[in-house]
Amino acid sequence: GLIFYDTKVTVMNRVLNATVQRTADHAAPEITLDPLEIVGGEIRSSENSYFCQAARQLGCIPSSQLCVKLASGGDPTYAFNIRFTGEEVHGTSGSFRHFLWQVCKELQSSSLSLLLLCPSSAVNKNKGKYILTPSPITYAEEQLFHFFGQLLGIAIRADVPLPLDLLPSFWKTLVGEPLDPDVDLQEADILTYNYVKKFENISDETELEALCAEIASQHLATESPDCPNKPCCKFTYLSLTGEEVELCPRGRHIPVGWENKDVYAAAIRSLRMRELQTPECMTAVRAGLGSIIPLQLLTTLTPLEMELRTCGLPYINLEFLKAHTMYQVGLMETDQHIEFFWSALEMFTQEELCKFIKFACNQERIPFTCPCKDGGPDTAHVPPYPMKIAPPDGAAGT
């Protein structure tokens, strides 16, 4: 917390350039994607998604081949090249950036099961934010989480911010910071947080009975064995993926009473915290990330800084974009239609600006830092900067 973010990024960039493993005389790995597999926006099966198509093809390529120098000016070096079946694309940048954008869309959709919408978004808190799906993972899923980690590292080396919306608990676990049992539970699952609080704040047995009756009416409880008409809760709770799990051995047969209500509340809390940390999934993600960038770098970054470095901000700063725009073939910033252009963009909402950026350079988020100094050479820019505005080709006329 005592080092400025820019200083950390400078050190990080230096280390990334010092740990390059694929030199200029090595050809970039190439993968072929079939866009027809995802035509119409509805992916018929997860195997056809760009994410799985790429994971299959890159699975047999040594990760050292993906460790390239940081992207800068011109047509930068990226971890791999992408060929789309049946499409003619010039250069490698556009298709690579489109691939990353498409993969983030797939990860945050129902076609892949690696990420889960956080339960709080059902009640409009942290709407659209995701967490890792906490489930015992198969070998195939472990490979996908490993590839997900590699993609985070690949995006950092390429300086392409990923449009991923993940809860802070993901970034905390990634950089090895402990989760806060109150704050992080509330962020991820406010309904469970409130449920636990109710049990912790009960002051007498009649309140406990009333609470059990209220829960019974929502079908979460069963009748007490010793007193048939008296509703009671058992030591079970729904996991984030919707299965009923026992909070302790034989939990289905243990009723919640006055003497063990605090144990019950603590057990639910620790179930959720374990699910948020998802040790098996996170180990695979960190292993993937560590195959592309040195994990020691994460020790200097706070969770928010790691998120900024990987995903940028879902916000387009027009002043920054203006400062990184070049006018070509006799155009000037003072030309009337150029002024119209900028005033039109100033009227755009952030959502519309993201669409404009996607149209212009095939990614929705743009980096907020660029090594170029004012009037510095073109090559010092971070792609996709600079934005270039040129007159139309050919025919004269207005």
Secondary structure, 3 states (H helix, E strand, C coil): CCCCHHHHHHHHHHHHHHCCCCCCCCCCCEEEECHHHHHHHCCCCHHHCHHHHHHHHHCCCCHHHHCCCCCCCCCCCCCCEEEECCCCCCCCHHHHHHHHHHHHHHHCCCCCCCEEECHHHHHCCCCCCEEECCCCCCHHHHHHHHHHHHHHHHHHHHCCCCCCCECHHHHHHHHCCCCCCCHHHHHHCHHHHHHHHHHHCCCCHHHHHHHHHHHHHCCCCEECCCCCCCEECECEEECCCCCEEECCCCHHHCECCCCCHHHHHHHHHHHHHHHHHCHHHHHHHHHHHHCCCCHHHHHCCCHHHHHHHHHCCCCCCHHHHHHCEEECCCCCCCCHHHHHHHHHHHCCCHHHHHHHHHHHHCCCCCCCCCCCCCCCCHHHCCCCCCEEECCCCCCCCC
